[in-house]
Amino acid sequence: MELEELKVYNQAMQMGEDVWDIVIHWGYFEKDTIGKQLVKAADSVAANHSEGFGRYHFRESKHFGYYSRGSLYDTKTWLTKAHNRKLISQGQFEDFIKTIEVLGKMLNKYIQSIGKQN
């Protein structure tokens, strides 16, 4: 199986791109404070997932799955800050929260599956 075949990876990649598409239009101060943190967190979800996938060792793959899940909830915090500070709309915030909920479930299932396949 290839990394790009994993739905959880593709969904995480898309979330990172969606975050980027919003933050790129913010002013300097907003990008420098919340924007950089938000983009790094969102990009880390897919990056950690792919690093774990590439380790080819169950324990390390699972470990990076936990990192990926941690980055997902870090993203949620930065999105909440962006919403509270009126940098993203209510609709954008709700869409991201739905994505985070789905990704969280997908990551949990992926982490649970590691090491159980023959």
MOUR-V906926 format. One record per backbone hydrogen bond with DSSP energy under -0.5 kcal/mol. NH is the residue of the N-H (numbers start at 0). CO is the residue of the C=O. E is the energy in kcal/mol with one decimal. If there is no record, write none. Layout:
<<NH/CO/E> <NH/CO/E>>
This chain:
<<4/1/-1.6> <5/2/-1.9> <6/4/-0.5> <9/5/-2.1> <10/6/-2.6> <11/7/-2.0> <12/8/-2.6> <13/9/-2.3> <14/10/-2.2> <15/11/-2.0> <16/12/-1.9> <17/13/-2.6> <18/14/-2.5> <19/15/-2.3> <20/16/-2.5> <21/17/-0.9> <21/18/-0.8> <22/18/-2.7> <23/19/-2.5> <24/21/-1.4> <25/22/-2.1> <30/26/-2.5> <31/27/-2.9> <32/28/-1.7> <33/29/-0.8> <34/29/-3.0> <35/30/-2.5> <36/32/-0.7> <37/33/-2.8> <38/34/-2.7> <39/35/-2.4> <40/36/-2.4> <41/37/-2.7> <42/38/-2.7> <43/39/-1.8> <44/40/-0.9> <44/41/-0.7> <45/41/-0.7> <46/42/-2.1> <47/43/-2.6> <48/44/-1.5> <49/45/-2.7> <50/46/-2.2> <51/47/-2.4> <52/48/-2.2> <53/49/-2.0> <54/50/-0.6> <54/51/-1.0> <55/51/-0.5> <55/52/-0.7> <60/56/-3.1> <61/57/-2.6> <62/58/-2.2> <63/59/-2.5> <64/60/-1.5> <65/61/-1.9> <66/62/-1.7> <67/63/-2.5> <68/64/-2.2> <69/65/-2.4> <70/66/-2.5> <71/67/-1.8> <72/68/-1.7> <73/69/-1.8> <74/70/-2.4> <75/71/-1.7> <76/72/-1.7> <77/73/-2.1> <78/74/-2.6> <79/75/-2.2> <80/76/-2.3> <81/77/-2.4> <82/78/-2.5> <83/79/-3.0> <84/80/-1.8> <85/82/-1.8> <86/81/-3.3> <87/81/-0.9> <92/88/-2.5> <93/89/-2.7> <94/90/-2.3> <95/91/-2.5> <96/92/-2.5> <97/93/-2.2> <98/94/-2.1> <99/95/-2.8> <100/96/-2.4> <101/97/-2.3> <102/98/-3.0> <103/99/-2.7> <104/100/-1.8> <105/101/-2.4> <106/102/-3.1> <107/103/-2.3> <108/104/-2.3> <109/105/-2.5> <110/106/-3.1> <111/107/-2.4> <112/108/-1.7> <113/109/-1.1> <113/110/-0.7> <115/112/-2.1>>
